[in-house]
Amino acid sequence: MNIIAIMGPTGVYYKDEPIRELHAALAAMGFQLVYPKNSGDLLKLIEANARICGVIFDWDDYSLELCSEINELNEYLPLYAFINTHSTFDVSLHEMRMVLYFFEYGLNAADDIAQRIQ
């Protein structure tokens, strides 16, 4: 069973509900979903478990710093960042060499996003 780490919840409905829907869609596909408490907990989890096959997080809360730390541990680990229409990007071309995908928060998009992650 492949494991995906989800950083959240954020405490706001427009972000939490799409993540809840995505959780259900990924669980139906056979993924195990875990929720690390913070970025330090996530990094320890990645170090200790080779079955982690992706990380889902909110770009506004974690952004590039978390991506860089994860990339140092495993440069091939896919990262899935959720953004909203007001998110800002300050990413260099070198940093875009990461396996980084962006999704917008939206209701009823979970099945499409889960297909992309699979």
N, C-alpha and C positions, 0 to 999 in steps of 0.2 A: 504494500500500500504506500502510495506517495503522500508526502506531507507538505502542506502549504501553510506558512505562517502568515497570520493576519494581524497587523498592528491596528488596534482599535479597541473599543469603540470611541468615538469622538465626543459623544454626548449631544449631538444635534441630529434631528430626524433626517434631514435631507442628505446627510452623509451615512448615518447608521443604517437606514432602511435599505439602500442599494447594497451595502455590504452584507446585511442579513439575507437578502435575496440571493446574492452571489454565494454565500455560505451554503444555502440550501441546494443551489444548482451544482456546485462542486461536490458536495457530499453525495448527491444522487449519481455523480459520475465515478464515485469510489475514492475520492480524495479524503484524507484525514486532515482536519483543520485545527490548528492550534493558535492560541492567542498569547504571545509573550507579553509580559507586564510592561516592558520598556525596551529601549534599543539595546541596552547592555544584556538583558535577558535574551533578546533575539540573537545577538552575536554569539553568546555562549551556546545557544541551541544549535546554531549553524555549525559551530566548531565541533560539537559533540554528536551530531546526527547527520550522516551522509544521505539520509532519505528525504531531507528537505529539498523540494523541487521548485520552490518559488516563494517569494515574499510579496504580500499585498500591503500597501501602506498609503497614507494620505500625504500627498506632496507638500501641502501647506504646513503640516506638522513635522515632517522629517526631512524632506527635500534631499539635496545632493550630499549632505554630510553622511547620512545613513547609507546612501548608495555607495559612496566611496569606501566606507568601513566594510560593508558586505563584499564589495569587489576585491578588497585586499584578502579576504578569506576564501572567496570562491568567485573567480572572474566569469564563470559560465552560468552562475545561478540567475535565473530570470527574475527580474524585479518588475512589479506591476504597480504603478503609481496612479492613484485617483486624483484628479484635478477638478477644479470648478472653473467657471468662465473668467474668474478674476485672479487665477493663479498666475504667478510670474515665474519666468525661467531665466536663469543665469547659468547656462551650461556651455562649456567649451567643446570644441570638436573632439578633443582627446577624451573628454568625459563621456561623450556620446557613444564611445566604443563599448560601453556597458550594454548588457542585455536588459534594456529598459523599455517598457511599454507604458503608454499613457491611456487612461480611460477617463471619461467624464462621468460624474455622478448623474445618475438618472434612474428613475423607476422603470421596471419591466425590461431592463437591458441585461439582466443577469445571465440568461441563457446564451446570448451572443458573446458576452465576455467570457463565460465559462468555456465555450467552444474555442475561443482564441487562446485561452490558457492551456487547454488540453493539448 
